[in-house]
Amino acid sequence: MARITAKTTAGARKGKRRTTLIWIAAAAAIIVGLIWTEQVALLYVLATLSVTGLLVIVAMADLGGSQRPLTEPAPGDDSAAAGDGSSDAARSAKRR
């Protein structure tokens, strides 16, 4: 069984980074080529499809990361309760 070390994960990150840079360079070359050959209509279509794809990705992303309702306070957040003396800290201070 292979062990995952920091060296292998760093190598994987470098590989992903290299792949990303290659994709960016290829996209830039295509865009420059289309501008050079004055293919404005094709650039317009590609830009529209790219923005649509980005919007679909954002719409499907789980930005909240949880199913907690918006009205419920965060766990351990008793800042509202501290003012009226109902928090655990306020109760223990009253007992002393």
C-alpha positions in Angstrom: 0.0 0.0 0.0 1.5 3.3 -1.0 1.8 6.1 1.5 0.8 9.6 0.7 3.4 12.0 1.7 3.8 15.7 1.4 6.2 15.2 -1.5 3.6 13.3 -3.5 0.9 15.8 -2.8 3.2 18.7 -3.7 4.0 16.9 -7.0 0.3 16.4 -7.7 -0.3 20.1 -7.0 2.5 21.1 -9.4 1.1 18.8 -12.1 -2.4 20.3 -11.7 -0.9 23.8 -11.8 1.0 23.0 -14.9 -2.1 21.6 -16.6 -4.0 24.7 -15.7 -1.3 26.9 -17.1 -1.3 24.9 -20.3 -5.1 25.3 -20.7 -4.8 29.1 -20.0 -2.1 29.4 -22.6 -4.1 27.4 -25.2 -7.2 29.5 -24.6 -5.2 32.8 -24.9 -3.6 31.5 -28.1 -7.0 30.7 -29.6 -8.4 34.1 -28.6 -5.4 36.0 -30.0 -5.7 33.9 -33.2 -9.4 34.8 -33.5 -8.7 38.5 -32.9 -5.8 38.4 -35.4 -8.1 36.8 -38.1 -10.9 39.2 -37.2 -13.4 36.5 -36.3 -15.5 38.8 -34.0 -18.7 36.8 -34.5 -17.0 33.6 -33.3 -15.5 35.4 -30.4 -18.9 36.7 -29.4 -20.4 33.2 -29.5 -17.5 31.8 -27.5 -17.8 34.6 -24.9 -21.5 34.0 -24.5 -21.1 30.3 -24.1 -18.3 30.8 -21.6 -20.3 33.1 -19.4 -23.3 30.7 -19.6 -21.1 27.9 -18.5 -19.7 29.9 -15.6 -23.2 30.8 -14.5 -24.2 27.1 -14.6 -21.2 26.2 -12.5 -22.0 28.9 -9.9 -25.7 27.9 -9.8 -24.8 24.3 -9.1 -22.1 25.1 -6.5 -23.0 24.5 -2.8 -21.8 27.9 -1.6 -23.4 27.6 1.8 -21.9 24.2 2.5 -24.6 23.2 5.0 -28.4 22.8 5.4 -28.6 25.1 8.4 -31.5 27.7 8.1 -30.5 31.3 7.9 -32.5 32.3 11.0 -30.6 29.9 13.3 -27.5 31.3 14.9 -24.1 29.7 14.5 -23.3 26.9 17.0 -21.7 28.4 20.1 -22.8 32.0 19.3 -24.5 33.3 22.3 -23.7 37.0 21.7 -27.4 37.9 21.8 -28.0 35.9 25.0 -25.1 37.7 26.7 -26.9 41.0 26.8 -29.9 39.6 28.7 -27.9 37.5 31.1 -29.1 34.1 29.8 -25.8 32.8 28.6 -23.7 30.2 30.4 -21.1 32.7 31.3 -23.6 35.1 32.7 -25.2 32.4 34.8 -21.9 31.2 36.3 -21.0 34.8 37.1 -24.3 35.3 39.0 -23.6 32.1 41.1 -20.3 33.5 42.4 
